[in-house]
Amino acid sequence: MLDSAGCGGAHILIFPYPAQGHMLPLLDFTHQLAARGLTITILVTPKNVPILSPLLSKYPSIQTLVLPLPPHPSIPAGVENVKDLPFTSFTALYCALGKLYDPILHWFRSQPSPPVAIISDFFLGWTHHLACQLGIPRIVFSPSSAAAISLMHLLWRDLPTRENPNDPNFPITFSKAPNSPTYPWWQLSPIFRSYVQGEPEMDFIRDSILANLASWGIVFNSFKDLDGVYLMNYVREELGPHRVWAVGPLLPPDDNPSIERGGSNSVAAGDVMSWLDRFEDHTVVYVCFGSQVVLSNEQMEALAAALEVSGCRFVWCVKEASGGSTAFTGGASGVVPSGFEERVGGRGLVIRGWAPQVLILRHRAVGAFLTHCGWNSVLEALVAGVPMLAWPMGADQFINARLLVEEKGMAVKLCEGRQVTPNSTELAKAIAESVGAHGPKTKSVRVRAMETRQAALHAINPGGTSFKDLDQLVNDLNGLKLRAK
């Protein structure tokens, strides 16, 4: 095994959770750390090595630690690239990754100059115990908002229950969190709801999640002007003021949105840009539900009808179900209705597979984003100053949508839940108003989106809060190197 430690800054082990929405922001963060001189080893499973190419081509001194995904009864044999596993395999993947404890421990003890700290994804909380055994700090990387992490911690620490175990709408209020938000039971984490039902292996997951706030510190892909009330009034109270760093929004390396960040697609990025060039500013609606959500056929038909009736120009990124990529489908397949593309003619563009989302959102023609409110999508829209139409599906998306709609006023809520099929007439009206001049909320939401864009860019530029937090984190890590000597 090569010794990755050099004569530069502190040696850090980076361990991303091997799913696309988690890996990309942590790799963007790793670019920032490498640019500031840290010595880095990054741990991945074998089939995720290709996603490191942009990072390794720019920083060839970064070493990789490639460890196979341990077997689990619920994960097909030979599957190591987990981004294509169904969401139902989450528990299996979570627990399988936990079996890397001993191989990582062995690797550390074999190194002449091992890392002085571990930075790992929120879903890898068990690495806190590993770090304790090694006598080094573990730092959490959160690809989610401070609001989401705050409520997740309260959920797993306090274990709220519902009076009627058969009522999916039973309200759960987080009175210890800022603004005391309330959510119906069905919107709580599905992992937590599985824990309540007594599913096997859930105790390991609860211990892992609670270990996050027992770790040395936590890094957020967020910024103070966005969800600072949660950063300042909850997370900092739990961890202390010197152990929380908000370094977002993390952007593609060198802020180059053209760098390949996903999988294959049916339309080349250049062709998408040329298509958008034909239209006036803020007149196109972009529709995308992230890397996992596959709409049911009924939902596809409702959304297609709404886009058709709205008369708006649009780019629609469609994820079709195939193999294991059936997360959130409810058993259906996400097929574009027959004849739809012909009927909408030149005013609609359908992309199957991966869309160059950052490029699309930053194009002057795009005026609204219909989104599931995944945190990566939220931040990309905010940096572009694009108002959002919120259709949260699951996980932390309900919390993100509430933050955007109710607390920040930069999004309009359309509907909620992966099972709901929206009324196509009402959806068409909301879509049309989002890029029209006369919608009752269009002006105020667009103003707030542009204000937040300016705040986000200020945060990551020299002198901004995220820039300062990133520099402080690097100083803290380098201080660990000095103490290790």
C-alpha positions as CSV (number, residue, x, y, z in Angstrom):
1,M,0.0,0.0,0.0
2,L,1.3,3.4,-1.0
3,D,1.9,6.0,1.7
4,S,-0.2,9.0,0.6
5,A,1.1,11.4,3.1
6,G,3.4,14.0,1.8
7,C,5.2,17.1,2.9
8,G,2.1,19.3,2.6
9,G,-0.8,19.9,4.9
10,A,-2.4,17.4,7.3
11,H,-3.2,13.9,6.0
12,I,-7.0,13.3,5.9
13,L,-9.0,10.3,5.0
14,I,-12.2,11.2,3.0
15,F,-14.9,8.6,3.0
16,P,-18.0,9.4,0.9
17,Y,-21.3,7.4,1.1
18,P,-21.3,5.7,-2.2
19,A,-24.5,7.2,-3.8
20,Q,-24.4,9.9,-6.4
21,G,-26.2,12.6,-4.5
22,H,-23.8,12.1,-1.5
23,M,-20.6,11.6,-3.4
24,L,-20.7,14.7,-5.7
25,P,-20.8,17.4,-3.0
26,L,-18.2,15.6,-0.9
27,L,-15.9,15.4,-3.9
28,D,-16.5,19.1,-4.5
29,F,-15.5,19.7,-0.9
30,T,-12.4,17.5,-1.4
31,H,-11.4,19.7,-4.3
32,Q,-11.5,22.7,-1.9
33,L,-9.4,20.9,0.7
34,A,-6.8,19.8,-1.9
35,A,-6.6,23.3,-3.2
36,R,-5.7,24.5,0.3
37,G,-2.8,22.0,0.5
38,L,-4.2,19.1,2.5
39,T,-2.9,15.6,1.9
40,I,-5.8,13.4,1.1
41,T,-6.6,9.7,0.8
42,I,-10.1,9.0,-0.5
43,L,-11.9,5.7,0.2
44,V,-14.3,4.3,-2.4
45,T,-15.7,1.0,-3.5
46,P,-14.3,-0.4,-6.8
47,K,-16.9,0.6,-9.3
48,N,-17.1,4.1,-7.9
49,V,-13.5,4.8,-8.9
50,P,-14.4,6.4,-12.3
51,I,-16.3,9.2,-10.5
52,L,-13.0,10.4,-9.0
53,S,-11.5,11.1,-12.4
54,P,-12.0,14.9,-12.4
55,L,-10.5,15.1,-8.9
56,L,-7.6,12.9,-9.6
57,S,-6.7,14.5,-12.9
58,K,-6.4,17.9,-11.1
59,Y,-4.8,16.6,-8.0
60,P,-2.7,13.5,-8.9
61,S,-1.1,13.5,-5.5
62,I,-4.5,12.3,-4.0
63,Q,-4.3,8.6,-3.2
64,T,-7.3,6.2,-3.3
65,L,-8.1,3.5,-0.9
66,V,-10.3,1.0,-2.8
67,L,-12.1,-1.5,-0.6
68,P,-14.8,-3.9,-1.9
69,L,-18.3,-3.5,-0.6
70,P,-18.8,-6.3,2.0
71,P,-21.5,-8.9,1.2
72,H,-25.0,-8.6,2.6
73,P,-28.0,-11.0,2.0
74,S,-30.1,-8.2,0.5
75,I,-27.5,-6.9,-1.9
76,P,-27.0,-9.0,-5.1
77,A,-23.6,-10.6,-5.3
78,G,-21.0,-8.6,-7.3
79,V,-22.8,-5.3,-6.9
80,E,-20.4,-2.6,-5.8
81,N,-21.7,0.4,-7.6
82,V,-24.5,1.2,-5.3
83,K,-25.9,4.3,-7.1
84,D,-28.1,1.8,-9.1
85,L,-29.4,-0.1,-6.1
86,P,-33.1,0.5,-5.3
87,F,-33.9,2.7,-2.3
88,T,-35.3,-0.4,-0.6
89,S,-31.7,-1.6,-0.3
90,F,-30.7,1.4,1.9
91,T,-30.6,-0.6,5.2
92,A,-28.6,-3.4,3.6
93,L,-26.1,-0.9,2.1
94,Y,-25.8,1.0,5.4
95,C,-25.0,-2.1,7.3
96,A,-22.8,-3.6,4.7
97,L,-20.6,-0.5,4.7
98,G,-20.3,-0.8,8.5
99,K,-18.4,-4.1,7.9
100,L,-15.5,-2.0,6.5
101,Y,-14.6,-1.1,10.1
102,D,-11.9,-3.8,10.4
103,P,-10.4,-3.3,6.9
104,I,-10.0,0.4,7.5
105,L,-8.6,-0.2,10.9
106,H,-6.0,-2.5,9.4
107,W,-5.1,0.0,6.7
108,F,-4.6,2.7,9.3
109,R,-2.3,0.6,11.3
110,S,-0.2,-0.4,8.3
111,Q,0.5,3.2,7.3
112,P,3.8,4.9,8.3
113,S,2.1,8.3,8.2
114,P,-1.6,7.6,8.7
115,P,-4.3,10.3,8.4
116,V,-4.8,12.5,11.4
117,A,-8.5,12.8,10.9
118,I,-11.5,11.1,9.1
119,I,-14.0,13.2,7.2
120,S,-17.0,10.9,6.4
121,D,-20.6,11.2,5.2
122,F,-23.4,11.6,7.6
123,F,-24.6,8.1,6.7
124,L,-21.3,6.7,8.0
125,G,-21.7,7.6,11.6
126,W,-20.1,4.4,12.8
127,T,-16.7,5.9,11.7
128,H,-16.9,8.0,14.8
129,H,-16.3,4.8,16.8
130,L,-13.5,3.8,14.5
131,A,-11.9,7.2,14.9
132,C,-12.1,6.9,18.7
133,Q,-10.4,3.6,18.6
134,L,-7.6,5.1,16.5
135,G,-7.4,8.2,18.8
136,I,-8.1,10.7,16.0
137,P,-11.0,13.1,15.3
138,R,-13.9,12.2,13.0
139,I,-15.7,15.0,11.2
140,V,-19.1,14.6,9.7
141,F,-19.8,15.8,6.2
142,S,-23.5,16.6,5.7
143,P,-24.9,16.8,2.2
144,S,-28.2,17.9,3.7
145,S,-29.2,21.2,5.3
146,A,-28.7,22.1,8.9
147,A,-32.4,22.2,9.3
148,A,-32.7,18.5,8.1
149,I,-29.8,17.3,10.3
150,S,-31.2,19.1,13.3
151,L,-34.6,17.4,13.0
152,M,-33.1,14.1,12.2
153,H,-31.0,14.2,15.4
154,L,-34.1,15.1,17.4
155,L,-36.1,12.4,15.7
156,W,-33.6,9.6,16.6
157,R,-32.7,10.9,20.0
158,D,-36.2,11.6,21.3
159,L,-38.0,8.8,19.4
160,P,-41.5,10.5,19.1
161,T,-44.5,8.2,18.8
162,R,-48.1,8.7,17.5
163,E,-51.1,8.1,19.7
164,N,-52.9,6.3,16.9
165,P,-50.5,3.8,15.3
166,N,-52.7,3.6,12.2
167,D,-52.9,7.3,11.5
168,P,-50.4,8.3,8.8
169,N,-51.3,12.0,9.3
170,F,-50.6,12.1,13.1
171,P,-48.7,15.4,13.7
172,I,-45.2,15.3,15.1
173,T,-44.0,18.6,16.5
174,F,-40.3,19.3,17.0
175,S,-40.7,21.8,19.8
176,K,-36.9,21.9,20.6
177,A,-36.0,23.0,17.0
178,P,-36.2,26.6,15.8
179,N,-39.7,27.6,14.7
180,S,-41.1,24.3,16.2
181,P,-42.0,22.7,12.9
182,T,-44.7,20.1,12.7
183,Y,-44.9,17.2,10.2
184,P,-47.4,14.4,9.6
185,W,-46.1,11.0,10.5
186,W,-45.8,9.8,6.9
187,Q,-43.3,12.6,6.1
188,L,-40.9,11.5,8.8
189,S,-37.8,9.6,7.7
190,P,-38.8,6.2,6.3
191,I,-35.7,4.8,8.0
192,F,-37.0,6.0,11.4
193,R,-40.5,4.6,10.7
194,S,-38.8,1.2,9.9
195,Y,-37.0,1.4,13.2
196,V,-40.3,2.0,15.1
197,Q,-41.7,-1.1,13.4
198,G,-38.8,-3.1,14.8
199,E,-37.1,-4.1,11.6
200,P,-33.7,-5.9,12.0
201,E,-30.4,-4.0,12.0
202,M,-32.1,-0.7,12.9
203,D,-30.3,-0.4,16.2
204,F,-27.0,-0.2,14.3
205,I,-28.5,2.7,12.2
206,R,-29.7,4.6,15.2
207,D,-26.4,4.3,17.0
208,S,-24.6,5.5,13.8
209,I,-26.9,8.5,13.4
210,L,-26.5,9.6,17.0
211,A,-22.8,9.2,16.7
212,N,-22.7,12.1,14.3
213,L,-23.3,14.7,17.0
214,A,-20.8,12.9,19.2
215,S,-18.2,13.4,16.6
216,W,-15.5,16.1,16.7
217,G,-17.3,18.4,14.3
218,I,-19.7,18.7,11.4
219,V,-19.3,20.3,8.0
220,F,-22.4,21.5,6.2
221,N,-22.9,22.1,2.5
222,S,-24.9,25.2,3.4
223,F,-24.4,28.8,4.3
224,K,-25.5,31.0,7.2
225,D,-27.9,33.2,5.3
226,L,-29.9,30.2,4.2
227,D,-30.4,28.1,7.3
228,G,-28.4,29.9,9.8
229,V,-31.1,29.7,12.5
230,Y,-30.5,26.0,12.6
231,L,-26.8,26.3,12.4
232,M,-26.7,28.9,15.2
233,N,-29.6,27.9,17.4
234,Y,-29.4,24.2,17.4
235,V,-26.3,22.6,15.9
236,R,-23.9,25.0,17.5
237,E,-25.6,24.6,20.9
238,E,-25.2,20.8,20.6
239,L,-21.6,20.8,19.3
240,G,-20.1,24.1,20.4
241,P,-19.2,27.2,18.2
242,H,-15.8,25.9,17.1
243,R,-17.0,22.5,15.7
244,V,-19.5,23.6,13.1
245,W,-18.4,24.8,9.6
246,A,-20.9,25.9,7.0
247,V,-18.8,25.9,3.7
248,G,-21.5,25.9,1.0
249,P,-22.8,26.1,-1.5
250,L,-20.1,23.8,-2.8
251,L,-19.7,24.3,-6.6
252,P,-18.2,22.2,-9.3
253,P,-14.3,22.5,-9.4
254,D,-13.2,25.9,-10.6
255,D,-16.9,26.7,-10.8
256,N,-16.9,24.9,-14.1
257,P,-20.5,23.6,-14.6
258,S,-19.6,21.8,-17.8
259,I,-17.6,19.1,-16.0
260,E,-19.2,15.7,-16.4
261,R,-21.0,15.0,-13.1
262,G,-23.4,12.2,-13.9
263,G,-24.4,9.4,-16.2
264,S,-25.4,9.1,-19.8
265,N,-28.2,11.1,-21.4
266,S,-30.2,11.2,-24.6
267,V,-29.3,14.8,-25.5
268,A,-25.8,16.3,-25.5
269,A,-25.1,19.2,-23.2
270,G,-24.2,21.5,-26.2
271,D,-27.5,20.6,-27.9
272,V,-29.5,21.5,-24.7
273,M,-27.7,24.9,-24.5
274,S,-28.4,25.6,-28.2
275,W,-32.0,24.7,-27.7
276,L,-32.3,27.1,-24.8
277,D,-30.5,29.9,-26.7
278,R,-33.6,30.2,-28.9
279,F,-35.8,31.6,-26.1
280,E,-36.2,34.8,-24.1
281,D,-34.9,35.3,-20.6
282,H,-36.9,33.5,-17.8
283,T,-39.4,31.8,-20.1
284,V,-38.4,28.2,-19.8
285,V,-39.4,25.8,-17.0
286,Y,-36.9,23.1,-16.0
287,V,-38.4,19.9,-14.6
288,C,-36.3,17.3,-12.8
289,F,-36.7,15.1,-9.8
290,G,-33.1,14.0,-9.1
291,S,-31.1,10.9,-9.6
292,Q,-33.5,8.4,-7.8
293,V,-37.1,9.4,-8.2
294,V,-39.0,7.6,-10.9
295,L,-42.6,8.9,-11.4
296,S,-45.4,6.5,-11.7
297,N,-47.1,6.3,-15.1
298,E,-50.1,8.1,-13.7
299,Q,-47.9,10.9,-12.4
300,M,-46.1,11.1,-15.8
301,E,-49.4,11.5,-17.5
302,A,-50.6,14.2,-15.2
303,L,-47.3,16.1,-15.5
304,A,-47.2,15.7,-19.3
305,A,-50.8,17.0,-19.5
306,A,-49.9,20.0,-17.3
307,L,-46.9,20.9,-19.4
308,E,-48.9,20.6,-22.6
309,V,-51.9,22.7,-21.3
310,S,-49.6,25.3,-19.8
311,G,-48.3,26.4,-23.1
312,C,-44.9,27.0,-21.6
313,R,-41.5,26.1,-22.9
314,F,-39.9,23.5,-20.9
315,V,-37.0,21.1,-20.4
316,W,-38.1,17.8,-18.8
317,C,-35.5,15.4,-17.5
318,V,-37.1,12.0,-17.3
319,K,-35.7,9.1,-15.3
320,E,-37.1,5.8,-16.6
321,A,-37.2,2.7,-14.4
322,S,-34.6,0.1,-15.3
323,G,-33.0,-2.7,-13.4
324,G,-32.4,-1.6,-9.8
325,S,-33.1,2.1,-10.5
326,T,-36.7,1.9,-9.3
327,A,-36.5,4.1,-6.1
328,F,-39.7,5.8,-5.2
329,T,-41.6,4.2,-8.1
330,G,-44.4,2.5,-6.3
331,G,-44.1,-0.3,-8.9
332,A,-44.6,1.8,-12.1
333,S,-42.1,2.8,-14.8
334,G,-42.0,6.5,-15.6
335,V,-42.8,6.3,-19.3
336,V,-43.4,9.5,-21.3
337,P,-47.0,9.3,-22.7
338,S,-47.2,8.3,-26.3
339,G,-47.4,11.2,-28.7
340,F,-46.5,13.9,-26.1
341,E,-43.3,15.0,-27.6
342,E,-44.8,15.4,-31.0
343,R,-47.7,17.4,-29.6
344,V,-45.6,19.9,-27.8
345,G,-43.4,20.4,-30.8
346,G,-40.5,22.8,-30.5
347,R,-41.4,24.3,-27.2
348,G,-40.5,21.2,-25.1
349,L,-37.3,19.2,-24.8
350,V,-37.4,15.8,-23.1
351,I,-34.0,14.4,-21.8
352,R,-33.9,10.8,-20.8
353,G,-31.2,10.0,-18.3
354,W,-28.8,12.5,-16.8
355,A,-29.3,16.2,-17.6
356,P,-26.6,18.9,-17.4
357,Q,-28.5,20.5,-14.6
358,V,-26.0,23.1,-13.5
359,L,-25.7,24.4,-17.0
360,I,-29.5,24.4,-17.6
361,L,-30.2,26.3,-14.3
362,R,-27.6,28.9,-15.1
363,H,-29.0,29.5,-18.6
364,R,-30.6,32.9,-18.9
365,A,-33.8,31.4,-20.5
366,V,-34.7,29.3,-17.5
367,G,-37.2,31.0,-15.2
368,A,-38.4,28.3,-12.9
369,F,-37.4,24.8,-11.6
370,L,-40.0,22.1,-10.8
371,T,-38.0,20.0,-8.3
372,H,-38.2,17.3,-5.6
373,C,-36.2,19.6,-3.3
374,G,-33.2,17.4,-2.9
375,W,-30.5,19.5,-1.3
376,N,-28.0,19.4,-4.2
377,S,-30.8,20.6,-6.6
378,V,-31.8,23.3,-4.1
379,L,-28.3,24.7,-3.9
380,E,-27.8,24.6,-7.6
381,A,-31.0,26.5,-8.2
382,L,-30.1,29.1,-5.5
383,V,-26.7,29.8,-7.1
384,A,-28.5,30.3,-10.4
385,G,-31.1,32.5,-8.8
386,V,-34.0,30.4,-10.2
387,P,-37.3,30.2,-8.3
388,M,-38.5,26.7,-7.4
389,L,-41.8,24.8,-7.7
390,A,-41.6,22.3,-4.9
391,W,-42.8,18.7,-5.1
392,P,-41.0,17.0,-2.2
393,M,-41.0,13.2,-2.4
394,G,-39.3,11.8,0.7
395,A,-36.2,11.8,2.9
396,D,-35.2,15.3,3.9
397,Q,-37.1,16.9,1.0
398,F,-40.1,17.9,3.1
399,I,-37.9,19.8,5.5
400,N,-36.1,21.5,2.6
401,A,-39.4,22.4,1.0
402,R,-40.7,23.9,4.2
403,L,-37.5,26.0,4.6
404,L,-37.8,27.3,1.0
405,V,-41.5,27.9,1.0
406,E,-42.5,29.0,4.5
407,E,-39.3,30.4,5.9
408,K,-37.5,31.9,2.9
409,G,-40.2,32.6,0.4
410,M,-38.2,31.5,-2.6
411,A,-40.3,28.6,-3.7
412,V,-44.0,27.7,-4.3
413,K,-45.3,24.4,-3.0
414,L,-47.2,22.4,-5.6
415,C,-47.9,19.0,-3.9
416,E,-46.2,16.6,-1.5
417,G,-45.3,12.9,-1.6
418,R,-44.2,10.2,-4.0
419,Q,-47.7,8.6,-4.1
420,V,-49.7,11.7,-4.9
421,T,-50.8,12.5,-8.5
422,P,-51.4,16.2,-8.9
423,N,-54.4,17.8,-10.6
424,S,-53.1,18.5,-14.1
425,T,-55.2,21.7,-14.5
426,E,-53.9,23.2,-11.2
427,L,-50.4,22.1,-12.0
428,A,-50.6,23.7,-15.5
429,K,-51.7,27.0,-13.9
430,A,-48.8,27.0,-11.4
431,I,-46.3,26.2,-14.1
432,A,-47.6,29.0,-16.4
433,E,-47.6,31.5,-13.6
434,S,-44.0,30.6,-12.6
435,V,-42.7,32.1,-15.9
436,G,-45.4,34.6,-16.5
437,A,-45.6,38.2,-15.6
438,H,-48.9,38.1,-13.8
439,G,-48.7,35.2,-11.3
440,P,-49.5,36.4,-7.8
441,K,-46.3,35.0,-6.3
442,T,-44.0,35.2,-9.3
443,K,-42.4,38.6,-8.6
444,S,-41.8,38.1,-4.8
445,V,-40.4,34.6,-5.2
446,R,-38.1,35.7,-8.0
447,V,-36.9,38.6,-6.0
448,R,-36.1,36.4,-3.0
449,A,-34.4,33.9,-5.2
450,M,-32.1,36.6,-6.6
451,E,-31.4,37.9,-3.2
452,T,-30.4,34.5,-2.0
453,R,-28.2,34.0,-5.0
454,Q,-26.3,37.1,-4.1
455,A,-26.0,35.9,-0.5
456,A,-24.7,32.5,-1.6
457,L,-22.1,33.9,-3.9
458,H,-21.0,36.4,-1.2
459,A,-20.7,33.5,1.3
460,I,-18.2,31.5,-0.8
461,N,-16.1,34.5,-2.0
462,P,-13.1,35.8,0.0
463,G,-14.4,37.5,3.1
464,G,-17.7,35.5,3.1
465,T,-18.9,33.3,5.9
466,S,-18.4,30.0,4.0
467,F,-15.0,31.0,2.8
468,K,-13.9,31.9,6.3
469,D,-15.4,28.7,7.7
470,L,-13.5,26.6,5.1
471,D,-10.2,28.4,5.9
472,Q,-10.8,27.9,9.7
473,L,-11.5,24.2,9.1
474,V,-8.2,23.7,7.2
475,N,-6.4,25.6,10.0
476,D,-8.0,23.3,12.5
477,L,-7.0,20.2,10.5
478,N,-3.4,21.4,10.1
479,G,-3.3,21.9,13.8
480,L,-4.0,18.2,14.3
481,K,-0.9,17.5,12.2
482,L,1.2,19.6,14.4
483,R,-0.1,17.9,17.6
484,A,0.4,14.5,16.0
485,K,4.2,15.1,15.7
